C-alpha cells in the first residue's frame, strides 16, 4: 500500500514538472529535471513513462492539425501550378516589351543628343555675336586711329588714344588683340613725339635760314606800329585835353610788356586746357624757341648775348636724352620678347667668330671645346650690348655740336649711359622677370645673362674712352653703374625663382588624393609626390649653371615649403578623420622626401641640412607610428627629448582626428578588449595633452 501511495503521489508531481518544461525558458530546465532525480528511486522510470505519454498526445494533436489543413495545402499547390504557366507567359511579354522600349529609346536618345548639341551651338553663336558686337567699336576706333596717323592728324590721334584707353579698352581688356593694341599705343605716342620734334627742328632751321628777312620785316612793322601809336596818342590827348606822356612809356617798352603779358596769359590758358604732358612740353618749347631765335647770331656784329641759346641747347640735350631713353626702352623690350632664353648654339668657327665680334666674351674652356658647342648666354646679351653702343653713338652726335671739351663730352656720355643702365635697362629687366610666362628655366637664363652683361661694362667704358680720347685714370671720370644695375636684377630673378618654385610645389600638392580612412597603406609612395620629386630633380639639374648659393637656397626653400605644405595637409581644419592606415601611407611619402633630401640634389649643402627641413614631420609621424606617448609626455620640455620638435597643439589636433575615426569605424569595439583599451588610451592621452596645452596657455 505504501508503494501504491508513493506511485500515486508522484504522478501529479510529474505533471507539474512537464508543465514547467513546456512553459518556462530553456535556461531553467536544468533545476527542474534535477528534481526528478532527487525524489524516490523509481521516480525516473515513471517520469519517462509520463513523458512518452505526453509526447504521444502531442503527436496525435499534430496529426489532427495536419489532417485538418491538408486539403487547403493541396488546393494552394494546385493554384500555384496554374499560375506558373501564366507567369511564364507574362515574363515573355515583359521581356519583349522591354526590348521594344529599348529600341525605341535609342532613337530618342540620339535625337535628344542632337538637340542638346544644337542648343549648345546656338548659345555659343549668341555669345560670339555679343562679344563681336562688344569688340567691333574697339576695332573701328583703332582703325580710325590708324587712318589719323596715316593722314598725319596727330592731335586727333592722341584724342582717339585717350578714348581707347579710358572707354573702349576696359570693355575688352581680357582679349589678346586688345593687349596687343595696348602694348602698341606707347610706340605710337613715341612716333608722334619723334615726328613732332622733327617738325620743331625743321621750323627752327627754317627760321634760322630766313632770319635776315624776318628781322627786317619785324623792324619795319615795329616802326610802323610806333608811328601809328604816337599819332593815335596825340589824337586822344587833343580830344581829351591830357598830357601826351601820361601813362605813355616808351612805345617799344610798352609793346614788350603787352607782348609778354599776352604770352603769359596764353601759356596759362594752355596749361589749363592741355592734359597731355607732351602737348604742354611741345607748345612751351616752341614759344621759347620762337623768342630765342629772334636773337641774332654772334657773327652778325649786333652784340646781343647768346647764353640763353646755349642754355636752351643744354635743355634740349636733356630732353633729347630722355627721348633716346624711351626709344631704347622699346628696343630692349623687343629684344627680350624675341629671345628664346636658351644658350647660343654654334656649329662651326664662323658662327663662333660672329658672336665674338658682337660681344666681348672670353672663356678659355669654351674655346678648347670641339664643335658643336654653346655660349652660356642667350641671344639677347649680344643684342643688348650692341644697342647700348648704338645709344652711346646717338648721344654723342648731339653732344659734338655743343662746343664742349672732350672731358665734358666724356662725362655727359657716361652719365647718359648710366641712366640707360640703371633706369631703362633695369626697369625692362624687372618687368621681364615679373611677367607670368617667364618660367624657372627662363629665370635661370636671365641670371646668367645679367652676369655676362655686368662683366661687359668694363668694355663699354673702354669704348667711351676710345671715342672721346679721355683716359679712365682721370680723377673725375664717371664709372658705369653696371654692378648695381644687374645685381638688383639678379636678386629680383632669384626671388622670383623661389616664388615660382613654391608655386609649382603647391600645384603638385593640390593633386594629392589621400583616402584618410584607409585601413591599410598602399605599400608605396603616392604618385603625386613621386612626380613632384622627379620635377625637383630635373629643375635642380638646370640650377647647376647658377651661382652655388642661389641653387642651395632654392633647394632649401623648396624642401621647407614642401614640409610646411604636408604638415598643413595633416592639420587642415576641413579634415575631420584620419585612420592609422592613412598615417602609415603619409609616412611612406615623407620617407621619399627624406630620401630626396639625403641624395644631395644640389652640391655644396653640408650633412643633413636638407633633412632638417622635414624634422618636424618626422618626429610627429614617429610618435604616432610607435605610439610612444609615455615617453613624449614624460620628456616634454627637456632639451634632450626624443620628440623635441613635436608641438602639443599639433599632436592633440592629429590625435583627435584619429580618435573620431576610431569611434566611427569600431562599431563593435565594446566587445573587443584590444579596441577598448586603445580607445581608453587615446582618450587618456587626449586629456593629458589638453591639460598640457592649457597649462602652456596660462603660463603664457
Secondary structure, DSSP 8 states (H G I E B T S, - for coil): -HHHHHHHHHHHHHHHHHHHHHHS-GGGHHHHHHHHHHS-TTHHHHHHHHHHHHHHHHHHHHHHHHHHHHHHHHHHHHHHHHHHHHHHHHHHHHHHHHHHHHHHHHHHHHHHHHHHHHHHHHHHHHHHHHHHHHHHHHHHHHHHHHHHHHTT-HHHHHHHHHHIIIIIGGGGTTSHHHHHHHHHHHHHHHHHHHHHHHHHHHHHHHHHHTHHHHHHHHHHHHHHHHHHHHHHHHHHHHHHT--TTTT---HHHHHHHHHHHHHHHHHHHHHHH---HHHHHHHHHHHHHHHHHTS--GGGSS----HHHHHHHHHHHHHHHHHHHHHHHHHHHHHHHH---S--EE-SHHHHHHHHHHS----HHHHHS-SSEE-SS-HHHHHHHHHHHHHHHHHHHHHGGG---HHHHHHHHHHHHHHIIIIIIHHHHHHHHT-TT--HHHHHHHHHHHHHHHHTHHHHHHHHHHHHT--TTSTT-----HHHHHHHHHHHHHHHHHHHHHHHHHHHHTT----TT-SS--SS--HHHHHHHHHHHHHHHHGGGS-HHHHHHHHHHHHHHHHHHHHHHHT-TT-----HHHHHHHHHHHHHHHHHHHT-SSTT--TTTTGGGGHHHHHHHHHHHHT-HHHHHHHTT-TT-TTTT--HHHHHHHHHHHHHHHHHH-TTGGG-HHHHHHHHHHHHHHHHHHHHHHHHHHH-
